[in-house]
C-alpha cells in the first residue's frame, strides 16, 4: 500500500490510465486529505434512478479495484462516492 496521500489530479490520472473516461467521474479533495470520487452519468449529470444507481455501483467497484491495486484505500460511502485515502503502511 502507498502511504502517500492521494490528490484529485493523481486519482484522475490513475483512473484515466486504466481506461476510464474522465467525462464520467469527478475527483475532489476532502478537508481531511482524502479524495472523493463520484461517478457522473454522461449527458445527464447526477442521476438517481434504480438503473443509474446500479450503473454507479458497478463503476465504483471497478474504480475501487484500480485504486486499491495502486495501493490506496478506497471505501464507498452512503453518498455513492469512493473515499480514497493513503493505504496503511504494513512494514
C-alpha positions as CSV (number, residue, x, y, z in Angstrom):
1,X,0.0,0.0,0.0
2,X,1.1,3.5,-0.6
3,X,1.4,5.9,2.4
4,X,1.4,8.9,0.0
5,X,-1.8,11.0,0.3
6,X,-3.9,10.9,-2.8
7,X,-4.6,14.1,-4.9
8,X,-7.6,14.6,-7.2
9,X,-5.2,15.0,-10.1
10,X,-3.3,11.9,-9.3
11,X,-6.5,9.8,-8.8
12,X,-7.9,11.2,-12.1
13,X,-4.7,10.3,-14.0
14,X,-4.7,6.8,-12.5
15,X,-8.3,6.1,-13.5
16,X,-7.7,7.6,-17.0
17,X,-4.6,5.5,-17.4
18,X,-6.7,2.4,-16.5
19,X,-9.0,3.2,-19.4
20,X,-11.9,5.0,-17.6
21,X,-13.2,8.1,-19.4
22,X,-12.6,11.3,-17.5
23,X,-16.1,12.6,-18.5
24,X,-17.9,10.1,-16.3
25,X,-16.2,10.7,-12.9
26,X,-15.1,13.6,-10.7
27,X,-12.4,13.6,-8.1
28,X,-12.4,16.3,-5.4
29,X,-10.2,17.0,-2.4
30,X,-11.8,16.5,1.0
31,X,-11.0,18.6,4.1
32,X,-9.4,15.6,5.8
33,X,-6.9,15.0,3.0
34,X,-9.0,12.3,1.3
35,X,-10.2,12.4,-2.3
36,X,-13.9,11.7,-3.1
37,X,-14.5,10.0,-6.5
38,X,-18.0,10.4,-7.8
39,X,-19.5,8.6,-10.9
40,X,-21.2,11.1,-13.2
41,X,-23.7,10.0,-15.8
42,X,-22.7,11.2,-19.2
43,X,-25.2,13.7,-20.6
44,X,-27.5,13.8,-17.6
45,X,-25.4,15.0,-14.7
46,X,-26.1,13.2,-11.5
47,X,-29.0,10.7,-11.7
48,X,-30.8,8.7,-9.0
49,X,-32.9,6.2,-10.8
50,X,-32.5,2.5,-9.9
51,X,-30.8,1.8,-13.2
52,X,-28.5,4.7,-12.7
53,X,-27.7,3.7,-9.2
54,X,-26.8,0.2,-10.3
55,X,-24.6,1.6,-13.0
56,X,-22.8,3.9,-10.5
57,X,-22.3,1.0,-8.1
58,X,-20.7,-1.1,-10.9
59,X,-18.5,1.7,-12.0
60,X,-17.3,2.5,-8.4
61,X,-16.4,-1.2,-7.9
62,X,-14.2,-1.0,-11.0
63,X,-12.6,2.3,-9.8
64,X,-12.0,0.7,-6.4
65,X,-10.2,-2.2,-7.9
66,X,-7.9,0.1,-9.8
67,X,-7.2,2.3,-6.8
68,X,-6.6,-0.5,-4.3
69,X,-4.2,-2.2,-6.8
70,X,-2.2,1.1,-6.8
71,X,-2.0,0.9,-3.0
72,X,-4.7,3.3,-2.0
73,X,-7.6,2.6,0.4
74,X,-11.0,3.2,-1.3
75,X,-14.3,2.9,0.6
76,X,-17.8,3.6,-0.8
77,X,-19.8,5.9,1.4
78,X,-23.5,6.4,1.7
79,X,-23.5,9.2,-0.8
80,X,-22.4,6.9,-3.7
81,X,-18.8,8.1,-3.7
82,X,-15.5,6.4,-3.2
83,X,-13.4,8.0,-0.4
84,X,-9.8,7.5,-1.3
85,X,-7.1,7.7,1.3
86,X,-3.4,6.7,1.6
87,X,-3.0,3.0,2.4
88,X,-1.7,1.9,5.7
89,X,2.0,1.2,6.0
90,X,2.2,-2.5,6.9
91,X,6.0,-2.6,7.4
